[in-house]
Amino acid sequence: MNLRSQLNCLAVGWLIILAPFFLVMYELVNQFTATRADINSVVYSWEQYIPFIPLTIIPYCSLALLYSISLFLCRSVSEQTRQACRLVLASTIACISFLLFPLRFSFIRPKVEGFTGWWFYQLEQFNLSYNQSSILYIILSWLLWQHFLQHTPKRLRWLIHCWFLLISISVLTTWQHHFIDVIIGVAIGMFIDWLIPVKKIPKTHIHIPCTQSKKLTKYYATAALVCLCFGIYSTPWLLWLALSLFIVSCSYHFGVNTIYKSQHGKYSAATYILLFPWRCLMTISRWLYTRKIPAISPINEHIFMGSYPCSSVKQKAILDLTFEFPRAQSTYNRVYRCIPMLDLVCPSMLQLQQAVSELEKLRTQHNSVLIHCSLGLSRSAIVVVAWLLAFDNFKTVEQACTFVQQQRPQIVLGSKHMELLEQWHISITQNPMNINLVKC
């Protein structure tokens, strides 16, 4: 049996499991919720102006077909397993939400006859009016949207965008859900998309939490919990920030792979949106710290070090060490590489080796390189010092650090950074072959 036949058989098997799993769970939750008397509605005043458009029942119901097709599109067993897990998690979270936070649709839908009337009748036999919160259709719309994009040629992706956008709008124009359901559904869909990405994330290195990363994990987790409490009881928009900070706390515990930044410096759509509140805070912090320091400092005629480049750069190549920001727009017309490193945490030896290797390759091939992190004070500094020790005439760590500090006095290298640099220096001094490995 070839791979395609194997995947088709597995897809059928997954559907045989997924369909009863959802139907049984959904029916049990509906039966229980039907006995409750405390079911309310959350409606914005402007929703009364949303038109009822019967024909939009077609894109609304098309999601069931797309759900099934998605499992047959997968190109590998691992991708298919991830997709099935995404669908299982979507159904599970939706049903739990229906159980804990049921909301009722409050509008009276006009009577519909004919072709669209038949579809509405079938829908009413399955969907009850009190299963609104964390709308499964929106969760699945987001997950399937991202999945189908991976299997569609770039020139045709606009069709995918248009159709799934139409599906998302149809939940309102069929008078099936209120706008609050859409917000909750999108948030949950993005969370699942971050938790189980469409593409398998490559393991660049094994992250072992150090004392500093453990502290930052606790700080971010605590801040997320505080925002969660205030979001529930006062300001709902703080829930977005809470989720954002929770993801960052996971990054400091599990490593930069948690917020996967591609080799092109891009995040997934879900990660980009979910982290937006935190990224705004980091942007403000960066602006406050970099107001009075040079944006770029020359180290020698080939290597330049600086903060996140907000304006155009003259260097031919860019080495980006940030994990908290996507690729700067000012670098789009330059050769670009990124080795994401956690902020305020000393990198691992493997990360340092990868960064030094990329820096040397860019210098050799393009002559002038800008290496930057967020502020241009620590992450970029340790890589430049390590590069000087490996490829320049510096004999000691102290000598290399002093030289870099003369070029950029604001650099901050703590005791952990110095320990790592000493280990690096010993490794390339005692075994010169390590320098050749870095060059490779």
C-alpha positions in Angstrom: 0.0 0.0 0.0 1.5 3.4 -1.0 1.5 6.4 1.2 -1.6 8.1 -0.5 -3.7 5.0 0.0 -2.6 4.6 3.6 -3.5 8.2 4.3 -6.9 7.8 2.7 -7.6 4.7 4.8 -6.5 6.6 8.0 -8.6 9.6 7.0 -11.7 7.3 6.8 -10.8 5.8 10.2 -10.4 9.2 11.8 -13.8 10.2 10.5 -15.4 7.1 11.9 -13.9 8.0 15.3 -14.5 11.8 15.1 -18.1 11.8 14.0 -19.5 9.7 16.8 -17.2 11.3 19.4 -18.6 14.8 18.6 -22.2 13.7 18.1 -22.5 11.8 21.4 -20.7 14.5 23.4 -22.7 17.3 21.8 -26.0 15.5 22.4 -25.2 14.8 26.0 -24.3 18.5 26.6 -27.4 19.7 24.9 -29.6 17.4 26.9 -28.1 18.6 30.2 -28.2 22.3 29.1 -31.9 22.0 28.2 -32.7 21.4 31.8 -31.1 24.6 33.0 -33.0 27.8 33.7 -30.0 30.2 33.9 -29.3 30.6 30.2 -28.8 34.2 29.2 -27.9 36.1 26.0 -25.1 38.6 25.3 -26.0 40.9 22.5 -24.5 44.2 21.2 -27.0 46.9 20.3 -25.7 47.2 16.8 -26.4 43.5 16.0 -30.1 44.3 15.4 -28.9 45.8 12.1 -27.3 42.6 10.8 -29.4 41.5 7.9 -30.8 38.0 7.6 -29.5 36.5 4.4 -30.9 33.0 3.8 -28.5 32.1 1.0 -25.5 32.3 3.4 -26.7 29.0 4.8 -24.8 27.4 1.9 -21.3 28.5 3.1 -22.4 27.9 6.7 -23.2 24.2 5.9 -20.2 23.8 3.6 -17.9 23.6 6.7 -19.0 20.0 7.3 -17.8 18.9 3.9 -14.5 20.9 4.3 -14.1 19.2 7.7 -14.1 15.8 6.1 -11.9 16.8 3.1 -9.2 18.3 5.4 -8.1 14.8 6.6 -7.7 13.6 3.0 -5.5 16.5 2.1 -2.7 15.6 4.5 0.7 14.6 2.9 2.0 12.6 5.9 0.8 10.5 8.8 2.2 13.0 11.3 0.3 15.9 9.6 -2.9 13.9 9.5 -2.5 13.0 13.2 -2.0 16.7 14.1 -5.0 17.7 12.1 -7.2 15.0 13.8 -5.9 16.1 17.2 -6.8 19.7 16.3 -10.3 18.7 15.4 -10.8 16.6 18.6 -9.5 19.4 20.8 -11.9 21.9 19.0 -14.9 19.7 19.7 -13.9 19.0 23.3 -13.3 22.6 24.2 -16.5 23.7 22.4 -18.6 21.1 24.3 -17.1 22.0 27.6 -17.8 25.7 26.9 -21.4 24.8 26.0 -21.7 23.0 29.3 -20.1 25.8 31.5 -21.2 28.9 29.7 -24.3 28.3 27.7 -25.8 31.4 25.9 -29.1 31.7 24.0 -29.6 33.3 20.6 -32.2 36.0 21.2 -33.4 36.9 17.7 -36.5 35.3 16.2 -35.4 34.0 12.7 -37.9 34.6 9.9 -39.5 31.6 8.4 -37.7 30.3 5.3 -39.1 28.1 2.6 -37.8 26.5 -0.6 -34.3 25.3 -1.1 -32.7 27.3 1.7 -35.7 26.5 4.0 -34.8 22.8 3.8 -31.2 23.5 4.9 -32.4 25.6 7.8 -34.8 22.9 8.8 -32.0 20.3 8.9 -29.9 22.7 10.9 -32.6 23.3 13.5 -32.8 19.5 14.1 -29.2 19.5 15.2 -28.3 23.0 16.5 -30.2 24.2 19.5 -30.6 27.9 20.4 -28.6 27.7 23.6 -25.3 26.3 22.4 -23.9 29.7 21.4 -20.8 30.3 23.6 -17.4 29.3 22.0 -19.1 28.6 18.7 -17.6 25.4 17.2 -18.2 26.7 13.6 -15.9 29.6 14.2 -13.3 27.4 15.9 -13.3 25.0 13.0 -13.4 27.8 10.5 -10.1 29.1 11.7 -8.4 25.7 12.0 -9.6 24.5 8.6 -8.8 27.9 7.0 -5.1 27.6 8.1 -5.1 23.9 7.1 -6.4 24.5 3.5 -4.0 27.4 3.0 -1.1 25.0 3.4 -2.5 22.8 0.5 -3.5 25.6 -1.9 -1.2 27.2 -4.5 -0.4 30.8 -3.7 -2.2 32.2 -6.7 -5.4 30.5 -5.5 -5.2 31.3 -1.9 -7.5 34.4 -2.3 -10.3 31.9 -3.0 -9.7 30.2 0.3 -9.6 33.5 2.2 -12.9 34.6 0.6 -14.7 31.4 1.2 -13.7 31.0 4.9 -14.4 34.7 5.5 -17.9 34.1 4.0 -18.3 31.1 6.4 -17.4 33.3 9.3 -19.8 36.0 8.3 -22.6 33.5 7.7 -22.8 32.6 11.4 -24.2 36.1 11.8 -26.3 36.5 8.6 -28.0 33.2 9.2 -29.0 34.5 12.6 -27.4 31.5 14.2 -25.0 33.2 16.6 -24.3 36.5 18.2 -21.1 38.5 17.7 -19.7 37.5 21.2 -19.7 33.9 20.0 -17.5 34.8 17.0 -15.0 36.6 19.3 -14.8 33.6 21.6 -14.6 31.1 18.8 -11.8 32.9 17.0 -9.8 33.1 20.3 -10.2 29.4 20.9 -9.4 28.5 17.3 -6.2 30.6 17.5 -5.2 29.0 20.8 -5.6 25.5 19.3 -3.7 26.6 16.2 -0.8 27.8 18.5 -0.9 24.7 20.7 -1.0 22.2 17.7 0.4 24.0 14.7 -0.5 23.0 11.1 3.2 22.4 10.4 5.5 20.5 12.6 7.9 22.8 14.4 11.5 21.8 14.0 13.4 21.2 17.2 16.4 23.6 16.9 17.7 22.7 20.4 16.7 21.2 23.7 15.8 23.9 26.1 16.8 23.4 29.7 15.3 26.1 31.9 17.9 28.0 33.9 17.3 30.0 37.1 16.6 33.2 35.2 14.2 31.6 32.7 12.3 30.0 35.7 12.0 33.4 37.3 10.6 34.9 34.1 8.2 32.0 33.7 6.8 32.7 37.1 6.6 36.5 36.5 4.8 36.1 33.2 2.5 33.4 34.6 1.6 35.6 37.6 0.9 38.6 35.4 -1.3 36.4 33.1 -3.2 35.2 36.2 -3.8 38.8 37.4 -5.0 39.9 33.9 -7.3 36.8 33.8 -8.9 37.8 37.1 -9.4 41.4 36.1 -10.6 40.3 32.7 -13.3 38.1 34.1 -14.6 40.5 36.7 -14.0 43.9 35.0 -12.3 44.4 31.6 -12.9 41.5 29.2 -10.2 42.8 26.8 -7.6 41.9 29.5 -8.3 38.3 28.7 -6.4 38.8 25.4 -3.4 40.1 27.3 -3.7 37.2 29.8 -3.5 34.6 27.0 -0.6 36.5 25.4 1.4 36.5 28.7 0.6 32.8 29.3 2.1 31.9 25.9 5.2 34.0 26.7 5.5 32.2 30.1 5.4 28.9 28.2 8.2 30.2 26.0 10.5 30.8 28.9 9.8 27.4 30.3 9.8 25.3 27.1 12.0 27.4 24.9 11.8 29.7 21.8 10.1 26.9 19.8 6.9 27.6 21.7 6.7 30.9 19.8 7.9 29.5 16.4 9.5 32.2 14.3 10.3 30.9 10.8 13.6 31.3 9.1 12.0 34.2 7.2 11.2 36.0 10.5 7.5 35.4 10.4 5.0 34.0 12.9 1.9 32.0 12.2 -1.2 34.1 11.9 -2.5 32.8 15.2 0.7 33.5 17.1 1.0 37.0 15.6 -2.5 38.0 16.7 -2.4 36.2 20.1 0.8 37.9 21.0 -0.2 41.4 19.8 -0.9 42.9 23.3 2.4 41.7 24.7 4.3 42.8 21.6 2.8 46.3 22.0 4.2 46.4 25.6 7.6 45.2 24.3 7.6 47.9 21.6 6.9 50.6 24.2 9.7 49.1 26.4 12.1 49.1 23.4 11.3 52.7 22.6 11.9 53.8 26.2 15.3 52.0 26.4 16.6 53.0 22.9 15.7 56.7 22.9 19.2 57.8 24.1 21.4 55.1 22.6 22.7 54.7 19.0 20.5 52.6 16.8 23.6 51.0 15.2 27.2 50.8 16.4 30.0 49.7 14.0 32.2 46.9 15.5 34.6 46.8 12.6 34.3 47.5 8.8 32.2 44.4 8.4 30.2 43.8 11.5 27.6 46.3 12.9 25.5 45.8 16.0 22.3 47.5 17.0 18.7 47.5 18.2 15.6 46.4 16.2 15.9 48.4 13.0 12.9 50.7 12.5 14.4 52.6 9.7 16.3 51.5 6.5 19.7 49.9 7.0 22.8 50.2 4.8 24.3 46.8 5.6 23.7 44.1 3.0 22.8 41.3 5.4 20.8 41.1 8.6 21.1 38.6 11.5 18.1 38.8 13.8 18.3 37.4 17.3 14.8 38.5 18.6 12.1 36.1 19.4 9.6 38.8 20.4 9.3 40.6 17.1 8.8 39.5 13.5 11.2 40.5 10.8 11.5 44.3 10.6 10.0 45.8 7.4 13.1 47.9 6.9 15.1 44.6 6.2 12.9 43.2 3.5 15.3 44.2 0.8 18.3 42.7 2.6 19.6 39.2 3.0 18.1 37.9 6.2 18.7 35.2 8.7 17.3 34.7 12.2 18.4 32.7 15.3 15.7 33.5 17.9 16.9 33.8 21.4 14.9 34.5 24.6 15.2 38.0 26.0 16.9 38.5 29.4 18.2 34.9 29.4 21.7 33.7 28.5 21.6 31.6 25.3 22.7 28.0 25.1 26.0 26.9 23.7 24.3 25.5 20.6 22.4 28.7 20.0 25.6 30.7 20.4 27.4 28.4 17.9 24.5 28.7 15.4 24.5 32.5 15.7 28.3 32.8 15.3 28.2 30.4 12.3 25.5 32.5 10.6 27.3 35.7 11.3 30.5 34.4 9.7 28.6 33.1 6.7 26.9 36.4 6.2 30.1 38.4 6.6 32.0 36.1 4.1 29.2 36.2 1.5 27.9 39.8 1.8 30.8 41.7 3.5 28.6 43.9 5.7 26.3 42.5 8.4 23.9 44.1 10.9 23.4 41.8 13.9 20.5 43.0 16.1 18.3 42.0 19.0 15.6 44.2 20.6 17.9 46.7 22.3 21.3 45.7 20.9 22.7 45.3 24.4 23.0 41.6 25.4 22.0 39.0 22.9 23.8 40.6 20.0 26.7 41.6 22.2 27.5 38.0 23.3 27.3 36.7 19.7 29.7 39.5 18.5 32.2 38.8 21.4 32.1 35.1 20.5 32.6 35.9 16.9 35.6 38.1 17.7 37.2 35.3 19.8 36.7 32.8 16.9 37.6 34.8 13.9 39.6 37.9 15.0 42.8 38.3 16.9 41.4 38.5 20.4 43.1 36.2 22.9 40.9 36.6 25.9 37.2 37.1 26.7 37.9 40.2 28.7 39.8 41.7 25.8 37.0 41.0 23.3 34.4 42.3 25.7 36.4 45.5 26.3 36.7 46.1 22.6 32.9 45.7 22.0 32.1 47.9 25.0 34.3 50.6 23.5 32.3 50.5 20.3 28.9 50.3 22.1 29.3 51.3 25.8 25.7 50.4 26.7 26.1 46.6 26.3 25.1 44.4 29.3 26.8 41.1 29.8 26.1 39.4 33.1 27.9 36.6 34.9 26.1 33.9 33.0 27.1 35.5 29.7 30.7 35.7 30.8 30.7 32.0 31.9 29.3 30.9 28.6 31.9 33.0 26.7 34.7 31.4 28.8 33.4 28.0 27.9 33.2 29.0 24.3 36.8 30.4 24.3 38.1 27.2 25.9 36.3 25.0 23.3 37.7 26.9 20.3 41.2 27.2 21.9 41.7 23.7 23.0 40.1 22.2 19.9 40.6 24.4 16.8 38.4 22.0 14.9 35.5 23.6 16.6 36.1 26.8 14.6 35.8 24.8 11.4 32.5 23.4 12.7 31.3 26.9 13.2 32.4 27.8 9.7 30.3 24.9 8.4 
